[in-house]
């Protein structure tokens, strides 16, 4: 695992074109793109930073899939801050789950220069 910096949009929702796509389509979506899916760890860092600076979390009405964070047996991790909850929550769903309020967040990975 190479250390680096992940840059992602500070937006309330995941990438609009990915909303409703099941996690099993992540490889197809990101193939040939210069972005990668934001993973659970970097989402946690990003939403914490957003909350510290702007007093709001990412995904106030949506959820972000983390297609690279798959649990044993196939379920895929997701994160969001649903209304009324007041905090970030993490959950999981099937790789073929295509709910309209779930999507991927794109990130640009910057490797350190040697």
GILIN-V754618 format. One record per pair of residues at least 12 apart in sequence whose C-alpha atoms are under 10 Angstrom apart, sorted by the first residue. I is the first residue (numbers start at 1). J is the second residue. Records with the same first field share a line. If there is no record, write none. Layout:
I: J ; J
This chain:
2: 111 ; 112
3: 109 ; 110 ; 111 ; 112
4: 109 ; 110 ; 111 ; 112 ; 113
5: 42 ; 107 ; 108 ; 109 ; 110 ; 111 ; 112
6: 35 ; 36 ; 37 ; 38 ; 39 ; 42 ; 43 ; 46 ; 106 ; 107 ; 108 ; 109 ; 110 ; 111
7: 35 ; 38 ; 42 ; 46 ; 106 ; 107 ; 108 ; 109 ; 110
8: 35 ; 36 ; 37 ; 38 ; 42 ; 43 ; 46 ; 105 ; 106 ; 107 ; 108 ; 109
9: 46 ; 105 ; 106 ; 107 ; 108
10: 46 ; 47 ; 50 ; 57 ; 58 ; 105
11: 50 ; 57 ; 58 ; 59 ; 105
12: 56 ; 57 ; 58 ; 59 ; 60 ; 61 ; 62 ; 63
13: 58 ; 59 ; 60 ; 61 ; 62 ; 63 ; 64 ; 80 ; 101 ; 102 ; 103 ; 104 ; 105
14: 38 ; 58 ; 59 ; 62 ; 63 ; 64 ; 65 ; 101 ; 102 ; 103 ; 104 ; 105 ; 106
15: 64 ; 102 ; 103 ; 104 ; 105 ; 106
16: 101 ; 102 ; 103 ; 104 ; 105
17: 29 ; 103 ; 104
18: 64 ; 65 ; 98 ; 100 ; 101 ; 102 ; 103 ; 104 ; 105 ; 106
19: 62 ; 63 ; 64 ; 65 ; 98 ; 99 ; 100 ; 101 ; 102 ; 103 ; 104 ; 105
20: 97 ; 98 ; 99 ; 100 ; 101 ; 102 ; 103 ; 104
21: 65 ; 95 ; 96 ; 97 ; 98 ; 99 ; 100 ; 101 ; 102 ; 103 ; 104
22: 65 ; 67 ; 76 ; 93 ; 94 ; 95 ; 96 ; 97 ; 98 ; 99 ; 100 ; 102 ; 103 ; 104
23: 65 ; 66 ; 67 ; 68 ; 70 ; 75 ; 76 ; 77 ; 78 ; 93 ; 94 ; 95 ; 96 ; 97 ; 98 ; 102 ; 103 ; 104
24: 67 ; 76 ; 94 ; 95 ; 96 ; 97 ; 98
25: 67 ; 95 ; 96 ; 98
26: 65 ; 66 ; 67 ; 68 ; 95 ; 103 ; 104
27: 67 ; 68
29: 104
30: 104 ; 106
33: 106 ; 108
34: 106 ; 107 ; 108 ; 109
35: 105 ; 106 ; 107 ; 108 ; 109
36: 68 ; 104 ; 105 ; 106 ; 107 ; 108 ; 109
37: 64 ; 65 ; 66 ; 67 ; 68 ; 104 ; 105 ; 106 ; 107 ; 108 ; 109
38: 64 ; 65 ; 66 ; 67 ; 68 ; 69 ; 104 ; 105 ; 106 ; 107 ; 108 ; 109
39: 64 ; 65 ; 66 ; 67 ; 68 ; 69 ; 77 ; 78 ; 79 ; 104 ; 105 ; 106 ; 107
40: 64 ; 65 ; 66 ; 67 ; 68 ; 69 ; 77 ; 78 ; 79 ; 90
41: 66 ; 69
42: 107
43: 58 ; 64 ; 66 ; 78 ; 79 ; 80 ; 105
44: 57 ; 58 ; 79 ; 80 ; 88 ; 89 ; 90
46: 58
47: 59 ; 79 ; 80 ; 81 ; 88
48: 88
51: 87
56: 81 ; 86 ; 87
57: 80 ; 81 ; 82 ; 86 ; 87 ; 88
58: 79 ; 80 ; 81 ; 82 ; 88
59: 79 ; 80 ; 81 ; 82 ; 83 ; 88 ; 101 ; 102
60: 80 ; 81 ; 82 ; 83 ; 84 ; 85 ; 86 ; 87 ; 88
61: 80 ; 81 ; 82 ; 83 ; 101 ; 102
62: 79 ; 80 ; 81 ; 82 ; 83 ; 100 ; 101 ; 102 ; 103
63: 78 ; 79 ; 80 ; 81 ; 82 ; 89 ; 90 ; 91 ; 99 ; 100 ; 101 ; 102 ; 103 ; 104 ; 105
64: 77 ; 78 ; 79 ; 80 ; 81 ; 90 ; 101 ; 102 ; 103 ; 104 ; 105
65: 77 ; 78 ; 79 ; 80 ; 90 ; 91 ; 92 ; 93 ; 95 ; 102 ; 103 ; 104 ; 105
66: 78 ; 79 ; 92 ; 103 ; 104 ; 105
67: 95 ; 103 ; 104
69: 92
70: 92 ; 93 ; 94 ; 95
71: 92 ; 93 ; 94
73: 94
74: 92 ; 93 ; 94 ; 95 ; 96
75: 91 ; 92 ; 93 ; 94 ; 95 ; 96 ; 97
76: 91 ; 92 ; 93 ; 94 ; 95 ; 96 ; 97
77: 90 ; 91 ; 92 ; 93 ; 94 ; 95
78: 90 ; 91 ; 92 ; 93 ; 102 ; 103 ; 104
79: 91 ; 92 ; 102
80: 102
